[in-house]
Amino acid sequence: PPNLADETSLFLLPLQEAGGQEPPLAGSSPLTSSHPGPALREDPARRAGLGGFLACLHPSESSCLKCLLFLSNFLFSLLSLLALAIGLWGLAVKGSLGSSWGSPLPADPMLGLVLGGLAVSAVSLAGCLGALCENAFLLRCFSGGVLAFLVLEAVVGALVVALWGRLQDGLEHVLRLAVIHYQDDPDLCFLIDQVQLGLQCCGAASYQDWQQNPYFNCSSPGVQACSLPASCCIDPWEGGASVNDQCGFGALGLDEDAAQRVVHLEGCGPLLLRWLRSNIRTVGCYAVVVVLVQGVELLLAIQLVRALTIHKRAAGSGGLSIGTPDLVSRPLLN
């Protein structure tokens, strides 16, 4: 029979030459490398407790974690880049982009869309690249950005809840200002038209609020004097495919009985306030879902950074680690 000591030395020789470690496979990452073989000796980090179960993930579970973080941030990147493109297009169409060089930033809603899309796309791309390349620095930048968004959303939500009564009281005043400056901004004009068409209303408190507009006032010398926007009309299309801009001409000069056959007399303030009260729960649910998604992404990024740190320490500490076959524990063949 073969000598048992000689056979044992044959098994221990490769381990001694490798310094107690098996060289890692080329192209493998710290979290996804795996080696076939018999029983594995447990990593020292596992024996220390780790401080979180995701820090000692299986290779397949680590890949799942990375894929979830990458795909969610990839979706947010696409949406934010789309918002950024729409905002730049709106600024370019209105000429705000070219006229703002060397001057203060324009007070344009599209500018907020551009800045918001730029911030979200930067944070989401950092999360995508950090998860894909297992880069701890990018993942930390992503975590900091998401945490800043959560703090900002919490502050905005607290202000809305605290000032909800004042916001409702000032809604009609805001609508009156929008009616006065109707022609000053294309975005404001579009917003007022959509509110009046959707709620089938006209003005802030009544259709007579358009008398405060310098163009629709009956004392105005222009062609729109004593008229109303087409969005105030009961049937702005009048059976056609496009809106008839002249359907409200002369409506302010009519008495209420004649005007109610052509335009809506009720103001948008009470209707808009009623719509907000009936849909506030739906808006709140959407906000909670967004916050929860961001919170889950933040936790995934933190756990992935922790797992990368632990695996890096384990790889540099020497000794047998996960993925190293335990040659000493193999049964010896006679």
N, C-alpha and C positions, 0 to 999 in steps of 0.2 A: 504493500500500500504506500502511496506517496507520503512524504514527510509533511506533517501538519504545519510545522514552523515555516518550511519553505513556501507552502501555499499561502500562508498568512502574509508573508513578506511580499509576495507577488501582488496582493491586493493593496497593501499599504504603500508600495513604491510610488505609484502615480500621485497619490495624495501628498506624499512628502515632497516630491519634485514640484508640485504646484503651490507649495507653501500653505497647504490646508484649504485652498480655494479652487473652485473650478472656473476657468475663464469664461466670461459671459459670451453669449452668442452675438455675432455682429448684427448691428441694426436694431437691437432690442432696446426698449426704454426701461427705466427703472421700475415702472409699475406694470408693464405688460410682458416682461420676459418670463419665460417658462421653459423648463427642461424636463423631458421624459425621464423616468427612472423610478426606482423603488422609493421607500419611505424617506422623507426629508427631515433634516434636523431643524428645529424651530429657530427662527431669528431671535437674537437677543432683544430686539425691540418688542417682539411679541411677549417674551417672558417678562418684560418690564411693565406690561399693562397697556402701553400705547396712549391711553387717554381718549380713545374713540375707536369705534369698530371700523369706520371707514379708513382709518390709517393702515389697517392690515388687510386690505381688500384682496380677494382672489384676483388673478390676472384678468379673468373674464369680467368680474364685477368692476374692476378698475377701468376696463375698456368701456363698459356700459356707462359709468360715471362720466368719463371724458366725452362720450358721444352725446349724452344728454346736455352737458354744458355747452358743447360745440353747436349742436343743432338749435338750441334755444337762442343762443347769441347770434347765430347766423340768421335766424328769422327776424330778430330785432334789428340786425344790421341792414337787412333788405328794406324793412319798413322805414327806418330812420333815413337811409339814403334816398328813398322815394320822397319822403317829406322834405329833405334837403333840396332835391332836384325841383320839386314843385315850388318851394320858396324862392329859389334862384330864378326860376322861370317867371314867377309873379313879379319879382323886383325888376327883372330885365324888361318885361312887357310894359310896366308902368314907368320905366325910366328912372326908378329910384336907385338902381344899382350904379348907373353911370354918373348920376349927379351927386352921389354921396362921397366921392373921392375928395379928400382934403377938407371935408365939412363934417359937422356933427352927424351922427347916425340918424337916418330918417325914422320918424315915428310911424312905422308901417307894420301891420300885423304879419306880413310876410317875413319881416326881419326876425320876429320871434320864432316863426317856423324854421327859418334857416339856422338860427342859433341852437334851437332845440334839437333839430335833426343832426347838426354837427356834433353836439355833445353826446347824444345817444349813440350815434354811429361810432364815435371814437371809443367809447367804453365797451360797446358790443364787439368791435373788432379786436380790442385787447383781450376780451374773454375768449373769442374764437381762437386767436393765435396762441394764447396761453394754454388752453386746453389741448389744442392740436399738437403743439411743440413741447408740452409739459414744461413751460417756462414759468418759474415761480414768480419772477419779477412782474411779468405781464398779468398773472393771476392776482397778484397783490394790487396792481393798478386798477384792475377790473373791480376787485372787492371794494377799494376805496371809492371808485366812481359810483357803484351801486349804493353804497352806504350814504354818500352825499345826496343821491336822488331820493332815498328813503327819508332822510332828514328833511329835505326840501318839501316833499309831499306831505310829511307829517305837519310841518309848519303851515302849509297852505290849507290843509284840512282843518287844523285847529282854528285858523283865522276865519274860514268859512262858517264853521259851527258857531264861533263866538259872535260873528257879525251878521248872522243869517237874518235877523230881524231888520237891521239897518239896510241890508242889501235889498230886501223885499220893499222897504219903504222908498228907497231911492231908485227903484226900477223905472217908475213912470217918469221921473226927472231925467234919467239917462235916455229914455226913448224920445223925450221932447228935444233934447240936445241933438240926438241923431236925426230927427226930422228937420231941424234947423240947418244942419250941415250935410244934408242929403246929397247935394251935388258936389261936395268938396272932395270926397274920396270914393273911388270906384268900389272898394271893398265894403265901405259902409253902405253905399247904395245897394249893392248886391245883398247884403245882410238884411236891410230893411225890407227889400222886396220879397225875400224868402220868408220872413216872419209874417208879413201881411198876406202873402199868398197861402202859406201853410195854415195860419189861424183864421183866415178870412176876416180880417179886421183892417182898420185904417187909422193911422195916427196913434197918439199915446193914450189919451182919454176919449177922444172922439175924432171924427174926420175933420172937424174944424181946427185941429191943431196944425194943419198944413197952412193955415193963414199966417203962421209965424215964419214960414220959409220965405226968404226974400225973392224967390223965383215964382212960387205958386200964389203969393199974396195977391189979392184982387187989385191992390194999388200998384202992382209991379207993371212997368211998361213993356215987359217981354211978352212973347206969344204964349207962355205958359201961365199967364195971369188967370186967377180964379179956376185953375185946373188942379187935378190930382194925378199922382203916378198911376200907371196902368195896373200896378199890383193892388190898388184899392178897388178896382172894378169887380163887379160880381161875375162877369164873364169876360175876362181880358182877351180871350182868343176870338170870341164872337164867331165861333164856328170855323175859324181858319186854323192853319197849322202853326202860325206864329202869333205872338202877342201884338195886339193893336195898341200902339202907344198913345193914340188919340182918344181912347175910350173914356178917359176921365176929363176931357176938355170941357171947361165951363161948369163942372160939377159943384164947385164951391159957391157959385152964384145962384144955385137952385135952392128952393125950399126943401125941407126934410122929406115931404111926401114924394116929391119928384126925384130927389137925390137917392132915396133908398131903392129906387128901381134900377139905378145905374151902379152905385158904389155901396160898399159896406159902411155903415155909420158908426158901429161900435169900435172903440179904441182897442189897441193891442195890449195895453198895460194889464188890465184884469185878466184877459185870456192867457197872456204869457205867464203871469203869476200863478194862475190855476194849473197851467201845464207843468210848471216847475214843481209845484207842490205834489202833483200826482206822479211825477217821474223821479223825484229825489231819491227814492229807495233804489230804483234801477241804476241810477248814476252812482249811488254809493256802493252797490254790489259790484259794478264794473271797477270802481276804484279799489275796492278790497281785493278783487282778483288780481289786478295789476301789482298791488303791493305784495301779495302772497307769492306771485311768480318771481318777483325781484328778491324776496326773502329766501326762497328756495335756491335760486341761483347763487346768492351770496353764501349760503351754507355749503353748497356743493363746491364752490371755489375755495372756501376756507379749508374744507376737509381734503381737497385735492392738494392744496399747498402743504398741509400738514403731512399727508402721505408722502409727498415728494421729499420733504425734509427728513422724515424718519428713514426712508429708504436710502437717502444719500448718506446719512450718518451710519446706517448699518453697513453700507457698502465700503465706507472708509474705515470702519472699526476693526476689520480683519476677522478671521475665524470663519467657521461655516455659517452660511446664511441660507435663506429660502432659495430654492432652485439648485442647491449643491447636493448631489447624491451622497447619502450617508454610507460610504463604502465599508466603514467599520462594522455597521450593523447588519451587513449581508450575511446570510448563512453560508458557511463554507461547504463546498462540495467534496465528498470523499472520492 
